[in-house]
């Protein structure tokens, strides 16, 4: 178990907050940059990155192959040719799962430490 976690940590180091939000957004389907911002805002308006941060993160994530340009585009009447569409890759999905597990362990530690209420299940 510990070796699996160590391997996951090496393969997927902790994500930046904006990167995790982008992966969460793309896990639900392909989106363009502004669509990703709208999705983040719907989930947590305090987490919305500024446009420069967002597009630098997208470029970095394409380079590291966590996401890729989506080949499919909407019908011409619903499309804006200036938009770039992205989709999550298998590596991006694995990185997002690793990050979610890491955050879950931190939440558990916060409950044990009395920083959050204990689960009442």
LINRA-V537504 format. One record per residue. N is the residue number from 1. BURIAL is 1 if it has 9 or more other C-alpha atoms within 8 Angstrom, else 0. Layout:
<<N	BURIAL> <N	BURIAL>>
This chain:
<<1	0> <2	0> <3	0> <4	0> <5	0> <6	0> <7	0> <8	1> <9	1> <10	0> <11	0> <12	1> <13	0> <14	0> <15	1> <16	0> <17	0> <18	1> <19	1> <20	1> <21	1> <22	1> <23	1> <24	1> <25	1> <26	1> <27	1> <28	0> <29	0> <30	1> <31	1> <32	1> <33	1> <34	0> <35	0> <36	1> <37	1> <38	0> <39	1> <40	1> <41	1> <42	0> <43	0> <44	0> <45	0> <46	0> <47	0> <48	1> <49	0> <50	0> <51	0> <52	0> <53	0> <54	1> <55	1> <56	0> <57	1> <58	1> <59	0> <60	0> <61	1> <62	1> <63	0> <64	0> <65	1> <66	1> <67	1> <68	1> <69	1> <70	1> <71	0> <72	0> <73	0> <74	0> <75	0> <76	0> <77	0> <78	0> <79	1> <80	0> <81	0> <82	0> <83	0> <84	1> <85	1> <86	1> <87	1> <88	1> <89	1> <90	0> <91	0> <92	1> <93	1> <94	1> <95	1> <96	1> <97	0> <98	1> <99	1> <100	0> <101	0> <102	0> <103	0> <104	0> <105	0> <106	0> <107	1> <108	0> <109	0> <110	1> <111	1> <112	0> <113	0> <114	0> <115	0> <116	0> <117	0> <118	0> <119	0> <120	0> <121	0>>
